[in-house]
């Protein structure tokens, strides 16, 4: 608007912009006024650079308060944003349970046919994670697809191979000689919150 003032009357420009005359002159004066937070910005920049860009707004705020500044955390965050001071955060890598070579996936012999003509022909098993009282508990049941009965199960605090093997051994212990059920697993874990 200031550049247009040379060509047009101020009153016409204010009317087109929908601004009050006092608002225009207020903002004009603010542009030429010294920054009231210049000292605070300088301190923030010094603390940030002195700590090699590793301090975020919370730690900078803490250091400023120790130096005697009375300033809110959100103000420090806002000023750091204006100054372009971004803390270099080391992001944690997502958890990866892989620890070496993995075995090959077994062929899917069940092929989504979850019915059985008689008992102990087809079994399914899985490991489910429950959160109970802020602790993770893992359940490994073995179910007969004939009548959907749970044949055996184990529970533990970690999803180990022993957890699944123990439930499978208990289920195998219920078989009579000659029975050889097909055992199916999705070869993964399912989470559930209680």
C-alpha positions, 0 to 999 in steps of 0.5 A, a space after each residue: 500500500 505504501 508503494 501505491 501512495 505515490 500514485 493514489 490518495 491514501 483515503 482511496 486506498 484505505 477505502 478499497 482495502 477496508 482499513 481504518 486510517 489509524 490501523 494503517 499508521 499503527 502498522 507503519 509505526 510498528 515496522 520502524 519500531 525496534 523489536 521488543 524481543 530482540 534480546 530474548 531472540 539473541 539469547 535463544 539463538 546463542 543457547 541453541 548454537 552453543 548446544 550445537 542445535 541439540 536443544 529443543 524449546 523445552 530445554 532452551 526455556 529451562 535455560 532461559 528461566 535459569 538466566 532470569 527470563 520470565 517467558 512461556 514455553 510456547 513463546 520460546 517455541 514460537 520464537 524458535 520457529 520464527 528464527 528457523 531454529 529446529 532441534 536435530 532430533 535423533 529418531 528412534 528406529 522402529 522395533 524390528 524383531 528380526 534377528 538373523 535368517 528367517 525360515 521359509 513360510 510353510 505351504 498353506 495346506 488348509 487353503 481357507 477351508 476351516 471346516 473338518 468332518 471329524 475331530 482331530 483332523 484340522 487344528 489351528 493355532 495363533 499367538 495373541 497379545 493382550 494388555 492387562 493392567 499395563 502388562 503384555 500377556 501372550 496367549 497361544 491356544 490350539 483349536 480343533 476346527 471340527 467343534 471349535 473346542 480349545 484343546 490346549 493353551 499356554 500363556 506367558 509374558 513373552 511371545 517365545 517359541 517355547 510358548 507355542 511349542 508348549 501348547 502344541 505339545 499339550 495338544 499332541 498329548 491328547 491324541 490317540 495313536 494313529 491320529 495325525 491332524 493338520 496344524 495350521 498357523 498364520 505364522 504371525 502375531 495378532 494384537 488385542 487390548 483388554 
